[in-house]
């Protein structure tokens, strides 16, 4: 049974550009959430659907800002308006030390780098690619960018202990003079990660001694 103060949200997202935060096209909110199952009805501008676009529905249930349930994988939305019906399953999150304060899921969230080695990164200009990562849910892979080059890597996750480790990064090679130093430092820090913790909408990645290496924030692009 969910507490009476729980809040249910379903969000329709445009995920066409993987290097950009997902764009919110519509949101459904129920407060109080009541008990599942929930009927999805998300208002959205149909003109925003384009033939080559990719769209997904994600759902959460929160209590006082803490995540209780979340959709367990990607749920794509069909292009044909007559078939835009999506059944979404949610998974209950265990109250683990690494995630008990989380307000967003670890997986499938667009995590933008905001701090590295204790130094805050300047806020990027609109349209500029910035260091980020996204943990996939259907397989243990993480994808992202260093601000210039995109990368892929396997990851090893043990939520019970807060253990997180990434395998060798595979990236393309492009010359970007302005961001090359930052990107190299970012990639090296990712390889040194051995643990994680979520606090609200932030993700903290830690080294072998528990030191904080990287701090990310969950980002979405609001409706235009």
N, C-alpha and C positions, 0 to 999 in steps of 0.2 A: 504493500500500500504506500502510495506517495503522500507526503505531508500536504495538508490543505494549502500551505503557502507556496507550493511548487509552481514554477512557470514553464510552460511549453512554448517553444518557438520552432517554426519551420521556415527555412530561407531558400528562395530560388536564386541560384547563382549563375552568372555567365563566367565559365572557366575556359573560354576560347584561347586566351593568351597565358600559357603556363608561367611565363616570367613576370607576370603582373599579378597583383592581388585580385582575387575574384571580385566580380562586380555584382552587387546586390540588385536584383531586379524586382524582388517583392518579398514581403515577410508576413507571416501569420503568427500572432501571439495570443496565448490563452493564459489568463491570470485571474483566478487560480486555474491550474492545469487540469484538475480533476484526475481521473484515472484512465490509463490507456485501455483500448486503442483510441487514437485520435483521428478524426476525419480531416484530411488535408484540404485546405482551400486558401490558396495564396494568390491575392490579386497582383497582376503584373501587366505592363504595357506590351501587348502582343507584337507591336511593331519592332520591339527590340530583338525578337527572334529572327535570325538570318540563316540562310541555308547551310553555310559552312560553320556555324557556331556550335559550341558545346555548352550544355546546360545541365545543372545538377540540383537536386534537392538535398538539403542537410537539416537534421532535426536535433534538438537538445531539450532536456528538462533540467532546470536549475533550481536551487533552493538558496536564497539569500546570496546569490552570485556564485555558488559552488555547483559544479557539474555533477548531476546524478545519473543521467542517461544521455547517450549520444548515438546517432546513426553509425552503424558499424562498418560501412564501406561506401563506395561511390554509388549514387542512384541517378543515372542519366535520365534526362527528360526527352521523350520522342519529339522529333521535329514537327510531325503532323499534329495540328491542333486538335483533331478529332480523337487522338490517342494520348493526349497529355495527362495521363493518369499514372501515378507512381505510388507503389506500396513500399514503405520504408520500415525497416526493422531497427530497433534501438537496443543498445547493450548497456546494462547497468555497470557503472564504474565502482570498483571496490575502494573503500576508504584507505588507500595506501599513503604512506608518508610522502612519496614523491608527487602525488597527484591530488591529495585531499583538498588542497586550496585552489585547484584549477577551476577556471570558469569556461574554458574552451577545450575541445579534444586535443590530444597530442597529435594524432594522425589526421592527415588531410588538411590541416590548418596551414595557411600561408604565414610562415614565420619570417619576419623581417629583422635583420640584424640591427641592433641599436647601440650595442656597447661591446667592445673587445678589449681584453686586458685592462679593464677598469676605466677605459676612456670612451666617452660617448661619441657616437658618430653624428655628424651634422645631418640635418634633415634633408632628404634628397629633393631635387626639383621634380615637378610633375613630369611623368613620362620617362624618367631616367631609371635604368635598371640598377637595382641595389642588391647587395648581398642578402640572400634569403635561402630558405630551404623548406621542403614539404616532405613529410614522411608518408609514404604510400601505405595503404591499408591491406590491399589484396596480396602483397608480397613485401618482404622485408627490404625495401629499397628506399633510398632517400634521393631526391632530385632537388637541384637548386642552381644558384648562380653566385659567382664571386663578385658580380658587378660588371664583369666583362665576359668571362667564360662560364658556360654552363657545365654542370657536373652531375654524375651519377655515382652512387656507392651503395653497397649492402650495409645494413645495420643490424646490430644485435641488441635486443631490448628485453630487460627483465624488470617489469614494473614493480614487482614485490620488493626488490632490493634497491630500486632506483638506478640500476645499471644500464648504461647505454654506451655502445661502442660502434664506430663506423669503420668499414673496411676501406681498402684502397680506393681513392677517388679517381674516376675516369672522366676526363674533361676534354673539350675541344681546345684548340690553341689559337687564340687571337691576340694581337698586339694592341693593348690599351694602355698607353703611357700614364694616364692620369690615375688609374686605379690598380696598376700592376702590383705596387707594394702592399696595398691593403688586401688585395686578393690573395697574394702569397701568404700573408700572415693569417688570413681567414682559413685558408685550406689547411695550413699547418695546425691551427687550433682545432679544427674539426677532427683531425687524425689523433689528437691528444685527448679527446673527450672520453671519459670513463663513467660519467654519471649525469643525471638530470634531475630537475625539480621544476614543477609548475607553480606559479603564484599568480592567481587571477588570470589575466590574459598575457602573462609573460612566461617565457621559457628560459631557464638557466641551465647552461651546460657546464659541467665541471670536469676538472682533471683528476689524475690518480690520487692526489692528496686532498681532494675535496675543494680545491681552489676554483673560483669562478673564472672560466675562460671567455664565455660568450653569453650575451643576453639578447634575447629576441622578444618581439612583441607580435601578437596576432593581428593581422590587418585584413580589412576588406575595403573595397571601394564603394562608397555610398551611391545610391541611385543618382543618375545624372539628370 
